């Protein structure tokens, strides 16, 4: 068996002010090098689980290991192992892409020379070289998404968490981002992806987990799940497992 | 170290591009210092150089009231507007409402007669006490003198009114003394007091030399700039809370903060960077405002700001004031949940702390109960330290007693910041 990128054991978590556990004894394993998708309706707990795995939220019960290091105990060193693209634009809008990469590169533990080299590479690959010195606040949504991605991968993370990385972008940008993510995965980066763009997810993910009301209701290879539930697409599978009722 | 450097560079870039924030941090304090110093200076001039218009309505027909008017005129504080004695009270107050004058004095009928009678009575009593025969008739019949009526416009502040009352009292005292002296002289010599003797006795005022108690013995009399520039520089430094407190809240609620939390760097690096960056801003604010006091003030007719002779002391005090201001702003930013909270609480708390700290009303003029409270205001210690240098001509060692409590307050604020960061799980 390949080493685990993510190993969640008996995770318990409740939101502040709520006595009932939102996640109770949750277990999940993601092998290193996988393109893993985490899906579910609104409020299912996808973003919460992402935030727990990345240490944004803390948990009282269970354990989460990333590439063998525990998130809870070894917070700072484990943070070098992954990159995170939150749903919101997570950079300084007043700064240019190069300036954002300079700052976040330093905070990721890189040295000046490495940052310069990676900045040139990433801006080139993501088509931002021409605007490298312009403030990000003047950019389109698609360009901002690419900046968001560049910052998350500047330190060559072993795992990349992507929370709706292509929301609000045009088809061209979406394809460019997905292609780049596949490239990263070929080089060994594990992708932990969540989105409501199910066609995009089908294209990107090999393995998926469906989560609903804080519980994992399905977890396997995408093809295996489709065959098992006699569905020809992720959307059909999603609806058959989570139902058609509104979610809050 | 590189992380800290990169963070400082990031903070400076963001600050430099925030033109509104920069305007707030530099232009507003400059305008504030200019306006306050100009107003304080013109108040000083109003009392000492300019003349206040004073309506005089003399209902008396005797000579003493004219002497009183002449004496008031000789004080030099007033521009007298004499109106006829038959003017009604309404006519006078109407003129005051029209701002023709802010003050009016009505001298009552028979003022001269009553004052003369009183003077003769006092002279008679004096002669009797010397064992000489006085004017027993006047001693018995003389009553009190009807009071003068002083009308004032409500815009005049109490302290100013009191200084005017004091001046008028001294004029009255002089006229009264003159009449008593004349009566005494007449009773003894049975002839009028010679003019030369009258002048010798009454107009020979002893001067008062004002000597400021300065540590450096320079003898430079502190002016409105020496009082106002340090005070409002401190106010400007602490007003960095609007920009810095807001910036921390903005960062906490922005997407970038989530990323910061997932990176292998402690958030304290971000706060240390903000502390260094904004400390630089506060020192620059002080430098700009002081430079303005030295070079711009004399050009626009305001008194020049004399910098303390101990430049290292000035730097240390400015550094401590800036450090305290920045620490306070970070504390507000850490605890505030929204930018509105940070801005609202930050601004109001600085106004309160500056009022309590003696920036608006001198601490010596505060009620006793406030004297303990004011020691809790960091602005008080900042002001005392600056005044020690600017007004008393002291050196660093002379203001250490103000710097030490300020340092203790800074440490307490930092403990509070750490507590807030722990409670909010930011570190």
Interface residues (C-beta under 8 A of the other chain):
Chain A: X51 X54 X55 X56 X58 X76 X77 X79 X80 X82 X84 X86 X87 X88 X89 X90 X91 X92 X94 X95 X99 X102 X103 X104 X105 X106 X107 X108 X109 X111 X112 X135 X151 X152
Chain B: X2 X3 X5 X6 X7 X9 X10 X13 X14 X17 X18 X254 X255 X256 X257 X258 X259 X260 X261 X262 X263 X264 X265 X266 X269 X425
